[in-house]
Amino acid sequence: MRTICARRDTASSAAIERLMILNAQQFGEGRPLVILHGLLGSSDNWQTMARRFADRFHVCALDLRNHGGSPHAGSMTLEELADDVAETAAALKLERICLLGHSLGGKVAMTLALV
């Protein structure tokens, strides 16, 4: 398992709320599979399944903003959450990602897919 820690920007609070790099737990090699937890959850909820998927994918289980080890912000719209996922995927140099989400994570995945 590889972990990337979330960063806290020193830029304006508006920029922090708009873009953030999320905490990620990574497993395996292959095509990127980004897993998103539900409301009040964290990437830890997905560890068992992430390890199972790791034999075929490079799994990145993320903590959404205001959850787990990711930064906190006053705003948490679906669009902001989707932007955070896209920003984190870019920072991790992930391309052509597959998305898997539960509950809130599923809504974030669908929002990102529509962008």
C-alpha positions as CSV (number, residue, x, y, z in Angstrom):
1,M,0.0,0.0,0.0
2,R,1.2,3.5,-0.9
3,T,-0.3,6.6,0.7
4,I,-0.2,10.1,-0.5
5,C,-0.9,12.7,2.2
6,A,-3.2,15.6,1.5
7,R,-1.7,19.0,1.3
8,R,-2.9,22.2,2.8
9,D,-2.5,25.2,0.5
10,T,-1.3,28.5,1.8
11,A,-3.2,30.3,-1.0
12,S,-6.5,32.2,-0.4
13,S,-9.3,30.3,1.4
14,A,-11.4,30.5,-1.8
15,A,-8.7,28.7,-3.7
16,I,-8.4,26.1,-0.9
17,E,-12.1,25.4,-1.0
18,R,-12.1,25.2,-4.8
19,L,-9.2,22.9,-5.4
20,M,-7.5,20.4,-3.1
21,I,-5.4,17.3,-3.3
22,L,-7.1,14.5,-1.5
23,N,-5.6,11.9,0.8
24,A,-5.2,8.6,-1.2
25,Q,-4.4,5.0,-0.4
26,Q,-3.0,3.2,-3.5
27,F,-2.7,-0.5,-4.2
28,G,-1.5,-2.5,-7.2
29,E,-0.6,-1.8,-10.8
30,G,-2.5,-1.4,-14.1
31,R,-5.3,0.8,-15.3
32,P,-6.3,3.4,-12.6
33,L,-9.4,2.6,-10.6
34,V,-10.4,5.5,-8.3
35,I,-12.7,4.5,-5.4
36,L,-14.9,7.0,-3.6
37,H,-16.5,6.4,-0.2
38,G,-20.0,7.5,1.0
39,L,-21.0,10.3,3.3
40,L,-19.1,10.2,6.7
41,G,-16.9,7.4,5.3
42,S,-13.3,7.2,4.3
43,S,-10.9,5.4,2.1
44,D,-10.4,2.9,5.0
45,N,-13.9,1.6,4.2
46,W,-12.6,0.2,0.9
47,Q,-9.3,-1.4,1.9
48,T,-10.6,-5.0,1.6
49,M,-12.0,-4.5,-1.8
50,A,-9.1,-2.3,-2.9
51,R,-6.7,-5.1,-2.2
52,R,-8.9,-7.5,-4.2
53,F,-9.1,-5.1,-7.2
54,A,-5.3,-4.5,-7.0
55,D,-4.5,-7.7,-8.9
56,R,-5.9,-6.1,-12.0
57,F,-5.9,-2.3,-11.3
58,H,-3.9,0.5,-9.8
59,V,-6.4,1.3,-7.1
60,C,-6.6,4.8,-5.6
61,A,-9.0,4.9,-2.7
62,L,-9.6,8.6,-1.9
63,D,-10.8,10.5,1.2
64,L,-13.2,13.1,-0.1
65,R,-12.9,16.7,1.3
66,N,-14.1,17.0,4.9
67,H,-13.5,13.2,5.4
68,G,-10.7,11.0,6.6
69,G,-7.2,12.4,6.1
70,S,-8.2,15.0,3.4
71,P,-8.3,18.8,4.0
72,H,-11.5,20.4,5.3
73,A,-13.3,23.3,3.8
74,G,-16.5,25.2,4.5
75,S,-18.1,24.3,1.2
76,M,-18.8,20.8,-0.2
77,T,-20.8,20.8,-3.4
78,L,-20.8,17.9,-5.8
79,E,-19.0,20.0,-8.3
80,E,-16.2,20.8,-5.8
81,L,-15.9,17.2,-4.8
82,A,-15.6,16.1,-8.5
83,D,-13.0,18.9,-9.1
84,D,-11.0,17.6,-6.1
85,V,-11.0,14.1,-7.6
86,A,-9.9,15.4,-11.0
87,E,-7.2,17.5,-9.4
88,T,-5.9,14.6,-7.3
89,A,-5.9,12.3,-10.3
90,A,-3.9,14.8,-12.3
91,A,-1.5,15.3,-9.4
92,L,-1.0,11.5,-9.2
93,K,-0.6,11.4,-13.1
94,L,-3.6,9.1,-13.5
95,E,-5.0,8.9,-17.0
96,R,-8.2,7.3,-18.3
97,I,-9.5,6.5,-14.8
98,C,-12.3,4.1,-13.9
99,L,-14.5,5.4,-11.2
100,L,-16.3,3.4,-8.5
101,G,-18.3,5.1,-5.8
102,H,-20.8,4.3,-3.0
103,S,-23.6,6.7,-2.1
104,L,-22.0,10.2,-2.0
105,G,-19.0,8.8,-3.8
106,G,-21.3,7.5,-6.6
107,K,-22.8,10.9,-7.0
108,V,-19.3,12.4,-7.2
109,A,-18.3,9.8,-9.8
110,M,-21.4,10.6,-11.9
111,T,-20.8,14.4,-11.6
112,L,-17.2,13.9,-12.7
113,A,-18.2,11.7,-15.6
114,L,-20.5,14.4,-16.9
115,V,-17.7,17.0,-17.0
